[in-house]
Every structure is written in C-alpha cells, then in structure tokens.
C-alpha cells in the first residue's frame, strides 16, 4: 500500500484527495510541523493551510500545542481509518 502513496508523491499533478491522504499518512507516524508538511509534500503555505483546515474540521487531523515544539499535527484514529480505507479501495479497484 505504501507503493500507492509513493506514486502520488512522485506525481507532478496530484488532486486534493491524494494530497489529503498524503498529509494524513505523513502525520500518522510522527508529530509533524507545518513547515515539514509543506517541504515534504511540496505545497505552498496558503494551500497547505487550506488542506489542514479541511482535515481538522472533519476530525481527521488534530493540533497539539507544546511549549517545546510549538504547533504539531497528528492524524486521529478516524484519519488513520480514512487512509486505510482509501488505500484499500485504490488497491481493489485500480491495481
């Protein structure tokens, strides 16, 4: 399933669904800062914040504020289920 995400990441043209899944997957393994998401996924600040807002509003992503690290993003359980289901559907229907 990681191969599917790697294909999305390498593609010069990604749709919003692919970017949402990439963000959720990126924030699943670690607590991630905005700048890391932007750099890793090659997104401009305004677009990245738009995507993050969308995911936060749907409880797929959560914000954790710490004194040491500042604002970090983490995928929720619901978000992790979304990634899993998305990848299973892509694999089932298109691979």
Biopython code that builds the backbone (N, CA, C, O; Angstrom):
import numpy as np
from Bio.PDB.StructureBuilder import StructureBuilder

atoms = [
    (1, "UNK", "N", (0.816, -1.189, 0.000)),
    (1, "UNK", "CA", (0.000, 0.000, 0.000)),
    (1, "UNK", "C", (0.863, 1.258, 0.000)),
    (1, "UNK", "O", (0.461, 2.286, -0.544)),
    (2, "UNK", "N", (2.032, 1.182, 0.599)),
    (2, "UNK", "CA", (2.927, 2.340, 0.610)),
    (2, "UNK", "C", (3.343, 2.700, -0.811)),
    (2, "UNK", "O", (3.655, 3.857, -1.092)),
    (3, "UNK", "N", (3.350, 1.712, -1.714)),
    (3, "UNK", "CA", (3.724, 1.977, -3.098)),
    (3, "UNK", "C", (2.748, 2.957, -3.746)),
    (3, "UNK", "O", (3.138, 3.786, -4.568)),
    (4, "UNK", "N", (1.478, 2.849, -3.365)),
    (4, "UNK", "CA", (0.467, 3.757, -3.908)),
    (4, "UNK", "C", (0.771, 5.189, -3.484)),
    (4, "UNK", "O", (0.725, 6.107, -4.302)),
    (5, "UNK", "N", (1.083, 5.376, -2.200)),
    (5, "UNK", "CA", (1.404, 6.719, -1.709)),
    (5, "UNK", "C", (2.665, 7.263, -2.351)),
    (5, "UNK", "O", (2.754, 8.462, -2.617)),
    (6, "UNK", "N", (3.640, 6.405, -2.603)),
    (6, "UNK", "CA", (4.876, 6.847, -3.254)),
    (6, "UNK", "C", (4.580, 7.336, -4.668)),
    (6, "UNK", "O", (5.177, 8.313, -5.121)),
    (7, "UNK", "N", (3.667, 6.669, -5.368)),
    (7, "UNK", "CA", (3.290, 7.110, -6.716)),
    (7, "UNK", "C", (2.628, 8.480, -6.666)),
    (7, "UNK", "O", (2.900, 9.331, -7.514)),
    (8, "UNK", "N", (1.751, 8.704, -5.672)),
    (8, "UNK", "CA", (1.118, 10.008, -5.519)),
    (8, "UNK", "C", (2.182, 11.075, -5.303)),
    (8, "UNK", "O", (2.164, 12.128, -5.941)),
    (9, "UNK", "N", (3.098, 10.790, -4.405)),
    (9, "UNK", "CA", (4.108, 11.769, -4.016)),
    (9, "UNK", "C", (5.019, 12.138, -5.187)),
    (9, "UNK", "O", (5.476, 13.277, -5.284)),
    (10, "UNK", "N", (5.281, 11.188, -6.064)),
    (10, "UNK", "CA", (6.181, 11.430, -7.193)),
    (10, "UNK", "C", (5.484, 12.143, -8.343)),
    (10, "UNK", "O", (6.139, 12.722, -9.209)),
    (11, "UNK", "N", (4.176, 12.099, -8.349)),
    (11, "UNK", "CA", (3.419, 12.694, -9.443)),
    (11, "UNK", "C", (3.503, 14.221, -9.395)),
    (11, "UNK", "O", (3.333, 14.813, -8.329)),
    (12, "UNK", "N", (3.762, 14.864, -10.533)),
    (12, "UNK", "CA", (3.810, 16.327, -10.553)),
    (12, "UNK", "C", (2.406, 16.945, -10.410)),
    (12, "UNK", "O", (2.276, 18.097, -9.997)),
    (13, "UNK", "N", (1.369, 16.182, -10.751)),
    (13, "UNK", "CA", (-0.003, 16.680, -10.666)),
    (13, "UNK", "C", (-0.799, 15.751, -9.755)),
    (13, "UNK", "O", (-1.095, 14.610, -10.110)),
    (14, "UNK", "N", (-1.135, 16.260, -8.586)),
    (14, "UNK", "CA", (-1.927, 15.480, -7.636)),
    (14, "UNK", "C", (-3.245, 16.186, -7.410)),
    (14, "UNK", "O", (-3.313, 17.415, -7.422)),
    (15, "UNK", "N", (-4.291, 15.408, -7.203)),
    (15, "UNK", "CA", (-5.568, 16.037, -6.874)),
    (15, "UNK", "C", (-5.676, 16.210, -5.363)),
    (15, "UNK", "O", (-4.827, 15.719, -4.618)),
    (16, "UNK", "N", (-6.705, 16.898, -4.915)),
    (16, "UNK", "CA", (-6.835, 17.202, -3.493)),
    (16, "UNK", "C", (-6.992, 15.943, -2.650)),
    (16, "UNK", "O", (-6.552, 15.914, -1.501)),
    (17, "UNK", "N", (-7.605, 14.915, -3.195)),
    (17, "UNK", "CA", (-7.780, 13.675, -2.441)),
    (17, "UNK", "C", (-6.429, 13.016, -2.154)),
    (17, "UNK", "O", (-6.176, 12.540, -1.048)),
    (18, "UNK", "N", (-5.588, 13.000, -3.151)),
    (18, "UNK", "CA", (-4.245, 12.437, -2.973)),
    (18, "UNK", "C", (-3.449, 13.240, -1.955)),
    (18, "UNK", "O", (-2.733, 12.666, -1.134)),
    (19, "UNK", "N", (-3.566, 14.546, -2.000)),
    (19, "UNK", "CA", (-2.834, 15.394, -1.048)),
    (19, "UNK", "C", (-3.374, 15.200, 0.363)),
    (19, "UNK", "O", (-2.596, 15.122, 1.314)),
    (20, "UNK", "N", (-4.700, 15.120, 0.515)),
    (20, "UNK", "CA", (-5.274, 14.864, 1.841)),
    (20, "UNK", "C", (-4.718, 13.570, 2.427)),
    (20, "UNK", "O", (-4.323, 13.523, 3.592)),
    (21, "UNK", "N", (-4.691, 12.526, 1.609)),
    (21, "UNK", "CA", (-4.202, 11.228, 2.085)),
    (21, "UNK", "C", (-2.717, 11.299, 2.415)),
    (21, "UNK", "O", (-2.275, 10.717, 3.406)),
    (22, "UNK", "N", (-1.947, 12.002, 1.600)),
    (22, "UNK", "CA", (-0.518, 12.159, 1.886)),
    (22, "UNK", "C", (-0.291, 12.874, 3.218)),
    (22, "UNK", "O", (0.580, 12.485, 3.996)),
    (23, "UNK", "N", (-1.069, 13.911, 3.475)),
    (23, "UNK", "CA", (-0.931, 14.639, 4.740)),
    (23, "UNK", "C", (-1.270, 13.725, 5.909)),
    (23, "UNK", "O", (-0.529, 13.660, 6.889)),
    (24, "UNK", "N", (-2.397, 13.017, 5.802)),
    (24, "UNK", "CA", (-2.800, 12.118, 6.884)),
    (24, "UNK", "C", (-1.765, 11.026, 7.113)),
    (24, "UNK", "O", (-1.444, 10.695, 8.255)),
    (25, "UNK", "N", (-1.249, 10.474, 6.038)),
    (25, "UNK", "CA", (-0.236, 9.419, 6.173)),
    (25, "UNK", "C", (1.037, 9.968, 6.804)),
    (25, "UNK", "O", (1.629, 9.323, 7.668)),
    (26, "UNK", "N", (1.451, 11.131, 6.386)),
    (26, "UNK", "CA", (2.661, 11.761, 6.920)),
    (26, "UNK", "C", (2.529, 12.016, 8.419)),
    (26, "UNK", "O", (3.484, 11.827, 9.173)),
    (27, "UNK", "N", (1.355, 12.441, 8.843)),
    (27, "UNK", "CA", (1.133, 12.789, 10.255)),
    (27, "UNK", "C", (0.743, 11.586, 11.113)),
    (27, "UNK", "O", (0.519, 11.733, 12.315)),
    (28, "UNK", "N", (0.660, 10.401, 10.510)),
    (28, "UNK", "CA", (0.322, 9.194, 11.266)),
    (28, "UNK", "C", (1.515, 8.705, 12.064)),
    (28, "UNK", "O", (1.392, 8.362, 13.240)),
    (29, "UNK", "N", (2.649, 8.677, 11.427)),
    (29, "UNK", "CA", (3.833, 8.101, 12.058)),
    (29, "UNK", "C", (4.461, 9.021, 13.090)),
    (29, "UNK", "O", (4.999, 8.555, 14.095)),
    (30, "UNK", "N", (4.399, 10.310, 12.852)),
    (30, "UNK", "CA", (5.091, 11.271, 13.715)),
    (30, "UNK", "C", (4.218, 12.490, 13.973)),
    (30, "UNK", "O", (3.212, 12.705, 13.297)),
    (31, "UNK", "N", (4.612, 13.273, 14.949)),
    (31, "UNK", "CA", (4.013, 14.586, 15.160)),
    (31, "UNK", "C", (4.760, 15.544, 14.231)),
    (31, "UNK", "O", (5.980, 15.678, 14.321)),
    (32, "UNK", "N", (4.031, 16.202, 13.349)),
    (32, "UNK", "CA", (4.645, 16.931, 12.245)),
    (32, "UNK", "C", (4.328, 18.427, 12.311)),
    (32, "UNK", "O", (3.210, 18.818, 12.645)),
    (33, "UNK", "N", (5.306, 19.246, 11.995)),
    (33, "UNK", "CA", (5.146, 20.703, 11.912)),
    (33, "UNK", "C", (4.674, 21.097, 10.515)),
    (33, "UNK", "O", (4.878, 20.370, 9.543)),
    (34, "UNK", "N", (4.037, 22.270, 10.442)),
    (34, "UNK", "CA", (3.556, 22.803, 9.168)),
    (34, "UNK", "C", (4.680, 22.872, 8.134)),
    (34, "UNK", "O", (4.492, 22.470, 6.986)),
    (35, "UNK", "N", (5.830, 23.373, 8.530)),
    (35, "UNK", "CA", (6.938, 23.534, 7.581)),
    (35, "UNK", "C", (7.400, 22.192, 7.009)),
    (35, "UNK", "O", (7.798, 22.112, 5.847)),
    (36, "UNK", "N", (7.347, 21.148, 7.825)),
    (36, "UNK", "CA", (7.756, 19.825, 7.340)),
    (36, "UNK", "C", (6.753, 19.304, 6.309)),
    (36, "UNK", "O", (7.144, 18.743, 5.285)),
    (37, "UNK", "N", (5.458, 19.492, 6.583)),
    (37, "UNK", "CA", (4.428, 19.064, 5.633)),
    (37, "UNK", "C", (4.609, 19.797, 4.312)),
    (37, "UNK", "O", (4.573, 19.182, 3.246)),
    (38, "UNK", "N", (4.803, 21.109, 4.381)),
    (38, "UNK", "CA", (4.983, 21.913, 3.171)),
    (38, "UNK", "C", (6.186, 21.454, 2.370)),
    (38, "UNK", "O", (6.110, 21.311, 1.150)),
    (39, "UNK", "N", (7.278, 21.226, 3.047)),
    (39, "UNK", "CA", (8.514, 20.829, 2.374)),
    (39, "UNK", "C", (8.399, 19.414, 1.794)),
    (39, "UNK", "O", (8.757, 19.170, 0.641)),
    (40, "UNK", "N", (7.905, 18.511, 2.596)),
    (40, "UNK", "CA", (7.838, 17.102, 2.182)),
    (40, "UNK", "C", (6.866, 16.890, 1.020)),
    (40, "UNK", "O", (7.123, 16.082, 0.127)),
    (41, "UNK", "N", (5.753, 17.618, 1.037)),
    (41, "UNK", "CA", (4.730, 17.439, 0.007)),
    (41, "UNK", "C", (4.758, 18.515, -1.077)),
    (41, "UNK", "O", (3.908, 18.540, -1.968)),
    (42, "UNK", "N", (5.747, 19.400, -0.986)),
    (42, "UNK", "CA", (5.930, 20.447, -1.981)),
    (42, "UNK", "C", (4.658, 21.292, -2.147)),
    (42, "UNK", "O", (4.119, 21.419, -3.247)),
    (43, "UNK", "N", (4.201, 21.856, -1.043)),
    (43, "UNK", "CA", (2.992, 22.680, -1.040)),
    (43, "UNK", "C", (3.321, 24.107, -0.633)),
    (43, "UNK", "O", (4.223, 24.341, 0.171)),
    (44, "UNK", "N", (2.588, 25.053, -1.190)),
    (44, "UNK", "CA", (2.721, 26.440, -0.768)),
    (44, "UNK", "C", (1.939, 26.632, 0.531)),
    (44, "UNK", "O", (1.003, 25.886, 0.819)),
    (45, "UNK", "N", (2.330, 27.631, 1.301)),
    (45, "UNK", "CA", (1.758, 27.860, 2.628)),
    (45, "UNK", "C", (0.231, 27.962, 2.611)),
    (45, "UNK", "O", (-0.441, 27.274, 3.380)),
    (46, "UNK", "N", (-0.311, 28.797, 1.760)),
    (46, "UNK", "CA", (-1.762, 29.014, 1.733)),
    (46, "UNK", "C", (-2.513, 27.726, 1.409)),
    (46, "UNK", "O", (-3.511, 27.411, 2.058)),
    (47, "UNK", "N", (-2.045, 26.988, 0.421)),
    (47, "UNK", "CA", (-2.696, 25.734, 0.042)),
    (47, "UNK", "C", (-2.574, 24.705, 1.153)),
    (47, "UNK", "O", (-3.536, 23.997, 1.451)),
    (48, "UNK", "N", (-1.416, 24.616, 1.761)),
    (48, "UNK", "CA", (-1.196, 23.665, 2.839)),
    (48, "UNK", "C", (-2.144, 23.961, 4.000)),
    (48, "UNK", "O", (-2.756, 23.046, 4.552)),
    (49, "UNK", "N", (-2.265, 25.220, 4.364)),
    (49, "UNK", "CA", (-3.160, 25.605, 5.460)),
    (49, "UNK", "C", (-4.617, 25.304, 5.107)),
    (49, "UNK", "O", (-5.401, 24.924, 5.976)),
    (50, "UNK", "N", (-4.974, 25.470, 3.855)),
    (50, "UNK", "CA", (-6.336, 25.158, 3.396)),
    (50, "UNK", "C", (-6.621, 23.659, 3.572)),
    (50, "UNK", "O", (-7.676, 23.274, 4.075)),
    (51, "UNK", "N", (-5.678, 22.832, 3.155)),
    (51, "UNK", "CA", (-5.837, 21.381, 3.297)),
    (51, "UNK", "C", (-5.894, 20.972, 4.767)),
    (51, "UNK", "O", (-6.710, 20.134, 5.150)),
    (52, "UNK", "N", (-5.033, 21.561, 5.586)),
    (52, "UNK", "CA", (-5.014, 21.237, 7.013)),
    (52, "UNK", "C", (-6.338, 21.634, 7.668)),
    (52, "UNK", "O", (-6.879, 20.881, 8.478)),
    (53, "UNK", "N", (-6.854, 22.798, 7.326)),
    (53, "UNK", "CA", (-8.129, 23.266, 7.879)),
    (53, "UNK", "C", (-9.245, 22.283, 7.537)),
    (53, "UNK", "O", (-10.060, 21.940, 8.394)),
    (54, "UNK", "N", (-9.280, 21.838, 6.302)),
    (54, "UNK", "CA", (-10.293, 20.884, 5.862)),
    (54, "UNK", "C", (-10.217, 19.601, 6.692)),
    (54, "UNK", "O", (-11.240, 19.100, 7.157)),
    (55, "UNK", "N", (-9.015, 19.076, 6.876)),
    (55, "UNK", "CA", (-8.834, 17.830, 7.634)),
    (55, "UNK", "C", (-9.144, 18.017, 9.112)),
    (55, "UNK", "O", (-9.709, 17.125, 9.745)),
    (56, "UNK", "N", (-8.781, 19.164, 9.664)),
    (56, "UNK", "CA", (-9.068, 19.458, 11.071)),
    (56, "UNK", "C", (-10.576, 19.575, 11.319)),
    (56, "UNK", "O", (-11.082, 19.079, 12.326)),
    (57, "UNK", "N", (-11.287, 20.226, 10.406)),
    (57, "UNK", "CA", (-12.733, 20.400, 10.551)),
    (57, "UNK", "C", (-13.483, 19.081, 10.547)),
    (57, "UNK", "O", (-14.588, 18.994, 11.081)),
    (58, "UNK", "N", (-12.902, 18.064, 9.956)),
    (58, "UNK", "CA", (-13.542, 16.755, 9.853)),
    (58, "UNK", "C", (-12.986, 15.752, 10.868)),
    (58, "UNK", "O", (-13.263, 14.555, 10.793)),
    (59, "UNK", "N", (-12.208, 16.256, 11.805)),
    (59, "UNK", "CA", (-11.612, 15.418, 12.863)),
    (59, "UNK", "C", (-10.756, 14.277, 12.320)),
    (59, "UNK", "O", (-10.682, 13.204, 12.917)),
    (60, "UNK", "N", (-10.116, 14.522, 11.188)),
    (60, "UNK", "CA", (-9.187, 13.544, 10.628)),
    (60, "UNK", "C", (-7.760, 13.845, 11.076)),
    (60, "UNK", "O", (-6.867, 13.003, 10.987)),
    (61, "UNK", "N", (-7.577, 15.052, 11.554)),
    (61, "UNK", "CA", (-6.275, 15.541, 11.986)),
    (61, "UNK", "C", (-6.502, 16.351, 13.257)),
    (61, "UNK", "O", (-7.563, 16.949, 13.436)),
    (62, "UNK", "N", (-5.517, 16.369, 14.128)),
    (62, "UNK", "CA", (-5.621, 17.148, 15.351)),
    (62, "UNK", "C", (-4.373, 18.005, 15.519)),
    (62, "UNK", "O", (-3.298, 17.678, 15.016)),
    (63, "UNK", "N", (-4.544, 19.107, 16.237)),
    (63, "UNK", "CA", (-3.429, 20.014, 16.526)),
    (63, "UNK", "C", (-3.020, 19.800, 17.978)),
    (63, "UNK", "O", (-3.862, 19.742, 18.874)),
    (64, "UNK", "N", (-1.728, 19.685, 18.190)),
    (64, "UNK", "CA", (-1.183, 19.586, 19.538)),
    (64, "UNK", "C", (-0.228, 20.758, 19.722)),
    (64, "UNK", "O", (0.717, 20.932, 18.952)),
    (65, "UNK", "N", (-0.486, 21.551, 20.746)),
    (65, "UNK", "CA", (0.390, 22.690, 21.043)),
    (65, "UNK", "C", (1.267, 22.335, 22.237)),
    (65, "UNK", "O", (0.772, 21.980, 23.307)),
    (66, "UNK", "N", (2.581, 22.439, 22.033)),
    (66, "UNK", "CA", (3.516, 22.163, 23.115)),
    (66, "UNK", "C", (4.443, 23.353, 23.297)),
    (66, "UNK", "O", (4.690, 24.109, 22.358)),
    (67, "UNK", "N", (4.946, 23.512, 24.494)),
    (67, "UNK", "CA", (5.888, 24.606, 24.739)),
    (67, "UNK", "C", (7.210, 24.348, 24.024)),
    (67, "UNK", "O", (7.844, 25.270, 23.511)),
    (68, "UNK", "N", (7.606, 23.109, 23.999)),
    (68, "UNK", "CA", (8.903, 22.763, 23.425)),
    (68, "UNK", "C", (8.895, 22.785, 21.891)),
    (68, "UNK", "O", (9.804, 23.335, 21.269)),
    (69, "UNK", "N", (7.863, 22.184, 21.286)),
    (69, "UNK", "CA", (7.844, 22.030, 19.833)),
    (69, "UNK", "C", (6.892, 22.971, 19.107)),
    (69, "UNK", "O", (6.910, 23.018, 17.877)),
    (70, "UNK", "N", (6.070, 23.714, 19.822)),
    (70, "UNK", "CA", (5.102, 24.592, 19.176)),
    (70, "UNK", "C", (3.908, 23.803, 18.669)),
    (70, "UNK", "O", (3.474, 22.851, 19.318)),
    (71, "UNK", "N", (3.380, 24.184, 17.532)),
    (71, "UNK", "CA", (2.199, 23.521, 16.969)),
    (71, "UNK", "C", (2.633, 22.351, 16.108)),
    (71, "UNK", "O", (3.455, 22.490, 15.202)),
    (72, "UNK", "N", (2.060, 21.192, 16.412)),
    (72, "UNK", "CA", (2.321, 19.989, 15.629)),
    (72, "UNK", "C", (0.989, 19.355, 15.237)),
    (72, "UNK", "O", (-0.029, 19.547, 15.902)),
    (73, "UNK", "N", (1.019, 18.604, 14.155)),
    (73, "UNK", "CA", (-0.179, 17.950, 13.633)),
    (73, "UNK", "C", (-0.044, 16.449, 13.787)),
    (73, "UNK", "O", (1.039, 15.883, 13.632)),
    (74, "UNK", "N", (-1.173, 15.810, 14.100)),
    (74, "UNK", "CA", (-1.180, 14.363, 14.279)),
    (74, "UNK", "C", (-2.491, 13.821, 13.712)),
    (74, "UNK", "O", (-3.553, 14.406, 13.921)),
    (75, "UNK", "N", (-2.411, 12.709, 13.001)),
    (75, "UNK", "CA", (-3.590, 12.070, 12.446)),
    (75, "UNK", "C", (-4.387, 11.417, 13.565)),
    (75, "UNK", "O", (-3.822, 10.761, 14.440)),
    (76, "UNK", "N", (-5.700, 11.598, 13.532)),
    (76, "UNK", "CA", (-6.571, 10.970, 14.521)),
    (76, "UNK", "C", (-6.843, 9.520, 14.130)),
    (76, "UNK", "O", (-6.464, 9.073, 13.047)),
    (77, "UNK", "N", (-7.498, 8.806, 15.015)),
    (77, "UNK", "CA", (-7.874, 7.425, 14.716)),
    (77, "UNK", "C", (-8.790, 7.387, 13.490)),
    (77, "UNK", "O", (-8.652, 6.532, 12.616)),
    (78, "UNK", "N", (-9.724, 8.336, 13.452)),
    (78, "UNK", "CA", (-10.635, 8.444, 12.309)),
    (78, "UNK", "C", (-9.851, 8.714, 11.015)),
    (78, "UNK", "O", (-10.176, 8.166, 9.962)),
    (79, "UNK", "N", (-8.827, 9.554, 11.101)),
    (79, "UNK", "CA", (-7.989, 9.853, 9.948)),
    (79, "UNK", "C", (-7.199, 8.641, 9.479)),
    (79, "UNK", "O", (-7.053, 8.410, 8.279)),
    (80, "UNK", "N", (-6.689, 7.868, 10.436)),
    (80, "UNK", "CA", (-5.941, 6.648, 10.095)),
    (80, "UNK", "C", (-6.853, 5.635, 9.407)),
    (80, "UNK", "O", (-6.434, 4.948, 8.475)),
    (81, "UNK", "N", (-8.104, 5.545, 9.871)),
    (81, "UNK", "CA", (-9.070, 4.653, 9.221)),
    (81, "UNK", "C", (-9.373, 5.122, 7.804)),
    (81, "UNK", "O", (-9.555, 4.307, 6.901)),
    (82, "UNK", "N", (-9.427, 6.432, 7.613)),
    (82, "UNK", "CA", (-9.669, 7.010, 6.296)),
    (82, "UNK", "C", (-8.546, 6.637, 5.325)),
    (82, "UNK", "O", (-8.806, 6.246, 4.187)),
    (83, "UNK", "N", (-7.311, 6.760, 5.778)),
    (83, "UNK", "CA", (-6.156, 6.403, 4.942)),
    (83, "UNK", "C", (-6.221, 4.930, 4.570)),
    (83, "UNK", "O", (-6.049, 4.562, 3.407)),
    (84, "UNK", "N", (-6.467, 4.101, 5.558)),
    (84, "UNK", "CA", (-6.529, 2.652, 5.320)),
    (84, "UNK", "C", (-7.604, 2.316, 4.293)),
    (84, "UNK", "O", (-7.355, 1.558, 3.355)),
    (85, "UNK", "N", (-8.803, 2.880, 4.471)),
    (85, "UNK", "CA", (-9.909, 2.603, 3.555)),
    (85, "UNK", "C", (-9.616, 3.116, 2.148)),
    (85, "UNK", "O", (-9.901, 2.433, 1.164)),
    (86, "UNK", "N", (-9.052, 4.308, 2.050)),
    (86, "UNK", "CA", (-8.707, 4.885, 0.751)),
    (86, "UNK", "C", (-7.722, 3.982, 0.007)),
    (86, "UNK", "O", (-7.915, 3.680, -1.170)),
    (87, "UNK", "N", (-6.679, 3.558, 0.693)),
    (87, "UNK", "CA", (-5.668, 2.719, 0.055)),
    (87, "UNK", "C", (-6.220, 1.350, -0.325)),
    (87, "UNK", "O", (-5.862, 0.803, -1.368)),
    (88, "UNK", "N", (-7.082, 0.801, 0.510)),
    (88, "UNK", "CA", (-7.708, -0.484, 0.169)),
    (88, "UNK", "C", (-8.583, -0.348, -1.082)),
    (88, "UNK", "O", (-8.565, -1.215, -1.955)),
    (89, "UNK", "N", (-9.342, 0.739, -1.159)),
    (89, "UNK", "CA", (-10.207, 0.951, -2.330)),
    (89, "UNK", "C", (-9.382, 1.174, -3.593)),
    (89, "UNK", "O", (-9.707, 0.615, -4.642)),
    (90, "UNK", "N", (-8.343, 1.963, -3.517)),
    (90, "UNK", "CA", (-7.480, 2.181, -4.681)),
    (90, "UNK", "C", (-6.881, 0.852, -5.135)),
    (90, "UNK", "O", (-6.869, 0.536, -6.325)),
    (91, "UNK", "N", (-6.388, 0.085, -4.173)),
    (91, "UNK", "CA", (-5.769, -1.208, -4.479)),
    (91, "UNK", "C", (-6.787, -2.165, -5.084)),
    (91, "UNK", "O", (-6.480, -2.883, -6.036)),
    (92, "UNK", "N", (-7.977, -2.177, -4.543)),
    (92, "UNK", "CA", (-9.033, -3.098, -5.001)),
    (92, "UNK", "C", (-9.495, -2.768, -6.416)),
    (92, "UNK", "O", (-9.652, -3.669, -7.240)),
    (93, "UNK", "N", (-9.711, -1.502, -6.701)),
    (93, "UNK", "CA", (-10.320, -1.127, -7.963)),
    (93, "UNK", "C", (-9.346, -0.734, -9.074)),
    (93, "UNK", "O", (-9.700, -0.801, -10.251)),
    (94, "UNK", "N", (-8.131, -0.328, -8.721)),
    (94, "UNK", "CA", (-7.246, 0.226, -9.741)),
    (94, "UNK", "C", (-5.900, -0.469, -9.874)),
    (94, "UNK", "O", (-5.136, -0.133, -10.779)),
    (95, "UNK", "N", (-5.587, -1.399, -9.031)),
    (95, "UNK", "CA", (-4.278, -2.037, -9.106)),
    (95, "UNK", "C", (-4.411, -3.473, -9.587)),
    (95, "UNK", "O", (-3.409, -4.176, -9.714)),
]
sb = StructureBuilder()
sb.init_structure("model")
sb.init_model(0)
sb.init_chain("A")
sb.init_seg("    ")
for serial, (resi, resn, name, xyz) in enumerate(atoms, 1):
    if name == "N":
        sb.init_residue(resn, " ", resi, " ")
    sb.init_atom(name, np.array(xyz, "f"), 0.0, 1.0, " ", f" {name:<3s}", serial, name[0])
structure = sb.get_structure()
